[in-house]
Amino acid sequence: MLGLGALVGVLVRSMGELSAAYDIGGMLLSSLGGALVPLGALPHWVAGVAPISPGYWAVRGLHAALTGDAHTAAAACAVLLGVALTCGTVASIRLRLCP
């Protein structure tokens, strides 16, 4: 989430945009991933797009860790690390390109 937050921070132009993007984006990604409401309670199409949300991988990794499924927990951690590295890299490139 820090990498994603840094990316949003370098892409917006004002504190108002940052606040809106943070609030709306956080709620959207969390609910889309099943972090706020179980995926089974959401419409059918949400399960198909849920893996694009870091919240989905966090919830999946937590459930796997609690049930003792080390392979799934490690896979979820790897996806989250990939998202963090990608967002952090794009944020740092954007910072270098800013005048």
N, C-alpha and C positions, 0 to 999 in steps of 0.2 A: 504494500500500500504506500510505502514511502516513495518508491520509484514512480508510481502512478501519480502521487501527489506532486512530486517534483516536476513531472512532465506537464501536468495541468498548470502548475505555477509559472512555468516559463512560456506557456502558450497563450495565456489570457493577458488582457491589456489593462485591467483595472481590478481593484479589490472587490467590486460588486460582481464582476464576471467570475472571479475566483470563488466567491462565496456561493454563487448560484451553481457553478459547475461542480463544486465540492458537495454541496447538499443534494442536488438533483442526481448527479452521477453516483454518489455513494449509495443513495437509496435505491436507484435503479439497478446498479450492479449487485448490491446485497440481496435485493428481493428477487432479481432474475436468477441468481445463483442458488437460491434456496436457504439463505442465511436468516431471513426474517420469517418466511413461511415455508413449510415443507413443500418440496416440488410436487408431491402427490396431490396437494390441495390447490395447485395452480392449474391453469389451462394446459391442455395437452401439448401445444406447440412450444411452451416454455421449456419443457424437458429437452427439446432438440437444440435450443439455442443457449441453454444454461452453461455449457462448457466454455463459452467465451468469457464468462465472468470469473474474476479471481475469487469471488465469494464462494462459488461452486467448488473450486478446488480446495479452499480452506475448510469448508464444511465436510467435503469428502475425505480429506486428510484427517480431520479430527475424528470423524466416525470410524475411520480405519484404525487410527491409533487406539481408540477406546475398545475396539473389538479385537485388537491384537494382529491386525492384517498389516504387517510391516511393508510388504511389497506395494500395496496401494497407497499407504501413507508416504512412502519414499517417492512414489510417482507423483503424488499430489505436491509434495515439497519441491520436486524437480520442476514441475510446471510453474509453481509460484516463483521459484528462483529465476526461471526463464523470463517470466513477465517482469520481474523486478529489474533484471539486467537489461532487457530490451527498453523498458521505459526510462531507466537511468541513462542508458547510452543515448537515446534520442534526446533526452533533456540536456545532457552535456553537449551534444552537437548543436542543439538550438542555442545554448548559452554562448558557445564559441562564435556562432554566426551573428549574434546580436551586436549592434554597434555600441 
